[in-house]
């Protein structure tokens, strides 16, 4: 039974109607639309959009697998949904990217789980968080919650709720609300800059005259000057002065320098709210060497991506797998090893050391590099260096395989 079929059944069920919240008015719907627009405007701030995109793409990029005792469980119904396509409209990357955007901006990501009669999951459909209500059944801690989608109560076991940073156990914090002041200031700065370049209002110079102008002459001069030299379309044109006028060019002002510095500071301020390194937004916070930027990216993997990966994986294991499946060793993982790889030289040094001390075989190295396994039986054997462990004579100094 599909989502909309169930929704219609609930809407037309007389008994169910008594437990539903009051129908929303046109004004409520209008407020929802305005709220959507407000979030779009906030996301239009480049730093906000950039931070959300970094988080969303970092969550979407690593492949997702269902494993059992360390091996891929390709026959599990969830394997294809999480690794390839959770529904008819999205790939696995697109689905996790959308969930990442929802969690980064709204603090919550919701999905509807279309379950078969036996409880297995047939598809996973993302829900717009603005049309999902989470209502605790009581005020005590650890209470159960009810989920309402478009005003219709949904069974809790059919909703997959992923939460971002939170101060309550049943809902996440909206980062747009938490960073409201910083985002608002950034938007005002962008509007100020846009008006500055649109109008060309700051004079690049001053016009002076030794004579006295009448109000009509001043108005005509102002109108003529703005028509010919104001705005980006007239920038850098040569001014032709007639009469007793002199033009005195002006350099950049302290206010302009502060405007640029304030813009830089707001990028860093927004990044603090989202816990994203400014270097991921291509923001240069001064003179940085390649080594320092590289270390910043490594820190981002540990300080940002790892936390969002842990949220997704733990939520998926808790909600999508049954207790019996978890007891049997089934586990959902994000495999981000390929995106933590060092340079070719660093990898070869790592493999060389691992081979020498007997912790890596030739075939394990080939697999990590994406090569086919060798048919040579020796490629599956550990071969520690003889000068370290006394050769392959089975001596006592050899580490266990």
SVG drawing of the C-alpha trace seen along z (x, -y; Angstrom):
<svg xmlns="http://www.w3.org/2000/svg" viewBox="-17 -82 85 105">
<polyline fill="none" stroke="black" stroke-width="0.4" points="0.0,0.0 1.5,-3.3 1.9,-6.5 -0.9,-8.5 -3.3,-5.5 -2.7,-5.2 -3.0,-8.9 -6.4,-8.9 -7.6,-6.0 -6.7,-7.8 -8.4,-11.0 -11.6,-9.2 -11.7,-7.1 -14.3,-8.5 -12.7,-7.1 -9.3,-8.4 -10.6,-11.9 -11.4,-12.3 -7.7,-11.9 -6.3,-14.2 -5.3,-17.8 -7.5,-20.7 -7.4,-21.2 -5.0,-23.9 -6.5,-27.2 -5.4,-29.0 -3.5,-31.4 -1.5,-28.5 -0.6,-27.2 0.4,-30.8 2.7,-30.9 4.2,-27.6 4.9,-28.9 6.5,-32.1 8.6,-29.9 9.8,-28.0 10.7,-31.2 12.5,-32.5 14.7,-29.4 15.4,-29.7 16.6,-33.3 18.8,-32.2 20.2,-29.4 20.9,-32.0 23.6,-33.5 26.6,-32.0 28.3,-30.9 25.1,-29.2 24.6,-27.4 28.2,-26.5 28.3,-25.0 25.1,-23.0 26.4,-21.8 29.7,-20.7 27.8,-18.7 25.3,-17.2 27.9,-16.2 30.2,-14.8 27.3,-12.6 26.3,-11.6 29.7,-10.7 30.8,-7.5 29.0,-4.4 26.6,-2.8 26.5,1.0 24.7,3.6 27.3,6.0 27.1,9.1 30.2,10.1 32.3,7.8 31.1,9.2 28.8,7.4 25.2,8.7 24.1,8.1 21.0,10.3 19.5,8.2 16.5,6.1 18.1,2.9 21.4,3.4 20.1,2.1 18.0,-0.6 20.9,-2.2 23.7,-1.5 21.9,-2.2 18.4,-3.6 16.0,-4.0 13.1,-4.9 12.1,-5.3 13.1,-9.0 16.5,-9.1 19.8,-7.5 21.4,-6.7 23.7,-9.7 20.8,-12.1 18.8,-10.7 21.6,-11.1 22.5,-14.6 18.9,-15.7 18.9,-14.3 22.2,-16.1 20.7,-19.4 17.7,-18.9 19.7,-18.0 22.2,-20.8 19.6,-23.5 16.5,-22.4 18.1,-20.0 15.8,-17.1 15.5,-14.8 12.4,-12.6 11.7,-9.7 8.7,-7.5 9.4,-3.7 7.1,-1.8 6.9,1.5 5.6,4.8 3.1,6.8 6.0,8.8 7.7,5.6 10.5,5.5 11.2,2.1 10.3,1.8 11.3,-1.8 12.4,-4.9 10.9,-8.3 12.2,-11.6 9.7,-14.0 9.8,-17.8 10.7,-18.6 8.4,-21.7 5.3,-19.5 6.2,-17.0 5.1,-17.6 6.7,-15.8 4.4,-15.7 5.5,-14.2 2.7,-12.1 3.6,-13.5 6.0,-16.0 8.1,-13.4 11.6,-12.4 11.9,-9.5 8.2,-9.7 7.0,-8.3 6.3,-10.8 3.7,-11.0 4.5,-12.0 2.0,-14.0 2.7,-14.4 0.4,-17.1 -1.7,-16.9 -2.1,-13.1 -0.8,-10.9 1.7,-8.3 2.7,-5.1 6.0,-5.8 7.6,-2.6 7.0,-4.0 9.0,-7.3 12.8,-7.4 13.8,-10.5 17.4,-11.6 18.3,-14.4 21.2,-16.9 22.6,-18.6 19.8,-18.7 18.9,-19.8 15.7,-17.7 15.6,-13.9 12.8,-14.0 13.9,-16.8 17.0,-18.5 18.0,-22.2 17.4,-24.3 20.7,-25.9 19.0,-28.6 17.3,-29.6 20.4,-29.3 22.5,-31.4 19.7,-33.8 21.6,-37.0 24.8,-36.0 22.8,-35.1 20.8,-38.2 24.0,-40.4 25.5,-38.5 22.4,-39.1 22.5,-42.8 26.1,-42.9 25.4,-41.3 22.5,-43.7 24.7,-46.6 27.4,-45.4 24.8,-44.8 23.4,-48.4 26.9,-49.8 27.8,-48.4 24.3,-48.8 23.9,-52.5 27.6,-53.5 26.4,-55.8 29.8,-56.3 31.5,-59.1 34.7,-58.1 35.5,-61.8 34.1,-65.3 33.0,-68.0 33.8,-71.5 33.2,-74.9 34.2,-78.5 30.8,-79.9 27.5,-79.6 24.8,-77.3 21.1,-77.8 19.0,-74.9 17.8,-74.2 21.4,-74.1 22.4,-71.7 19.5,-69.4 20.2,-69.4 23.9,-68.7 23.1,-65.9 20.6,-64.3 22.9,-64.6 25.9,-63.1 23.9,-60.1 22.5,-59.3 25.9,-59.3 28.3,-58.0 26.3,-56.2 25.9,-52.4 28.0,-49.5 27.0,-50.0 28.7,-53.4 31.7,-52.5 35.1,-53.8 33.7,-56.1 35.6,-59.3 33.9,-62.3 33.6,-65.4 33.4,-68.6 32.2,-72.0 32.2,-75.3 34.1,-76.2 34.1,-72.6 37.0,-70.6 37.0,-66.8 38.9,-65.5 39.3,-61.7 38.9,-59.9 40.7,-56.8 39.1,-53.9 37.7,-54.8 38.2,-53.1 34.5,-52.2 35.1,-50.1 38.0,-48.3 35.8,-47.5 33.1,-46.3 35.5,-43.8 36.8,-42.7 33.2,-42.3 32.3,-40.1 35.3,-37.8 34.4,-37.7 30.8,-36.7 31.9,-33.8 34.0,-32.5 31.1,-33.2 28.6,-31.2 31.2,-28.4 31.4,-28.2 27.7,-27.6 27.9,-24.8 31.2,-23.4 32.7,-23.6 36.2,-24.6 36.3,-27.9 38.8,-26.3 36.0,-24.0 34.2,-27.1 37.4,-28.3 37.7,-31.1 41.3,-32.2 41.8,-33.3 45.2,-34.8 48.4,-33.4 48.1,-29.6 50.6,-27.1 49.5,-23.9 50.5,-21.9 48.3,-24.0 45.3,-23.7 45.9,-19.9 45.8,-19.7 42.6,-21.7 41.0,-19.2 42.1,-16.3 40.7,-18.1 37.4,-18.6 37.2,-14.8 37.5,-14.2 35.7,-17.3 32.7,-17.5 32.2,-14.5 32.9,-11.9 30.1,-13.2 27.5,-13.4 28.5,-9.9 28.1,-8.6 24.6,-10.2 23.5,-8.6 24.9,-5.1 23.7,-4.9 20.2,-6.1 20.0,-3.7 21.1,-0.7 18.6,-1.6 15.6,-2.3 16.1,-0.2 17.4,3.0 15.4,5.1 16.8,6.2 17.0,9.8 19.0,8.6 21.4,6.7 21.8,9.8 22.7,11.8 25.6,9.4 23.9,7.2 25.2,3.7 24.8,0.6 28.1,-1.3 29.4,-4.2 32.7,-3.3 34.8,-6.5 38.2,-4.9 38.7,-5.9 38.2,-9.6 40.8,-9.5 43.6,-8.2 46.9,-9.9 49.0,-10.7 50.4,-7.8 53.8,-8.2 52.3,-8.1 50.2,-5.0 53.2,-3.1 55.2,-3.9 52.3,-2.7 52.0,0.6 55.7,1.1 55.8,0.9 52.6,3.0 54.1,5.7 57.5,5.6 56.0,6.1 53.6,8.8 50.2,7.1 49.3,6.8 49.4,9.3 50.0,8.6 46.3,9.2 45.1,6.9 47.3,4.2 46.0,4.8 42.4,4.6 43.0,1.3 44.4,-0.1 41.4,1.2 43.4,3.9 42.2,7.5 43.4,10.1 46.4,12.2 45.9,15.9 49.3,16.6 48.7,18.4 51.7,16.5 49.8,13.2 47.5,14.2 50.4,15.0 51.9,12.6 55.6,12.2 57.3,10.2 60.8,9.1 63.4,11.7 65.7,9.1 62.9,8.1 61.4,11.5 64.0,14.1 62.6,15.2 59.8,17.8 61.3,20.6 58.6,20.5 60.9,19.0 59.6,17.8 60.2,14.2 57.7,14.3 54.4,12.5 51.2,14.5 49.4,14.4"/>
</svg>
